[in-house]
Amino acid sequence: MATGRIEAQPERLGAGAGRARLLGAELSGFRSRLASASGLAAAAGAPGTQAAIADSCGDWDSAIEALEAQAAALDRNLQGAAVAYSETDQSAMPGRG
């Protein structure tokens, strides 16, 4: 039977935010390496091959950029939830937290 009770652990929400932030940083680093690889497309020789490499790198960059934005949004949302739950706990149960 549902009790209608919500329980949250702000410290775990904050830890999740930190992991999302690290993921965003890793994705950003990967995008930088991808940009370097894209710059090497000219070494491929044939213009068709160069274009295919550049297009592929561009597609990957766009996809990774979207993931990076989602990781940043998740970070913000988890941080906000951690603060909101902590403030609620402190105001509703002053001796806690």
N, C-alpha and C positions, 0 to 999 in steps of 0.2 A: 504494500500500500504506500503510495506517495505521501510524503509528509509536507511537501511544499517548502522544504528547507533548502537553502543554498549554502554550500560550504566552499570556501576558496582558501587556498594557501598562497598568500601574496609573495612569499619568498620563492615559491616554485614558479609563479608567473614571472617574477623578475629574472629567474634563471633561464626560463624559456626565452625571454626577451634578449638576454645576453647571447644565447645560442643563435637566435635569428640574426642578431647584429653580426656575429662571427660569420655566419653563412653569407650575409650580404658582402662582407669584406672579401671573402674567398671568391665570390662571384665577380666582384669588381677586379680582383687580381687576374682572374681567368680572362675577363674581357680585355685587359691590357695585353696579356700574352697573345690573345687571338688577334688583336690589332697588329701586333708585331708579325704574326704569321701571315696575315693578309698583305702586309707590306712586302713580303717575300714572293708574292704571286708572280711578279715580273720575271723571277728566275725560272719559272715553269717553261718558258720558251714560247710555245705556240699560243697565239692570241686567244683561241678558244679555251685552252686550258687555263690561261691566266684569268679570263672572265669567269670561268666556272669556279675557280678557287676564290676569287673576290666575292662572287655572289654567295657562295656557301658560307664564307666567313661573315658576310653581312647578315645572312639569315640567322646564323648562330648568335651573332652579336645582339640582334633584336630580341631573340628568345631569352638570352641570358639577362639582357637589360630588364625585360619584363619580370623575370624571376627575382632579380635584384630589387626591383620596386616592391614586389610582394613581400620579400623578406623584411624590407624597411617598414612596410605597413604593419606587418605582424609584430615587429619589434615595438613600434609605437603603441599598438593596441594592447599588447601584453604589459608594457610599462604602465599605461594608463589604467588598466584593470588592477594591477598590483597596487598602485597608489590609491585608487578608489576603494578597494577592499580594505586596505590598511586604515584609511581614514574612517571608513564605516565602522570597522572593528573598534577603533579608538574612541569614536563618539558614542557608539551603542554600548560598548563594554569598556569603560575607562581604565579598568585595572589590567586589561589585556593588551599586549603588544607594545 
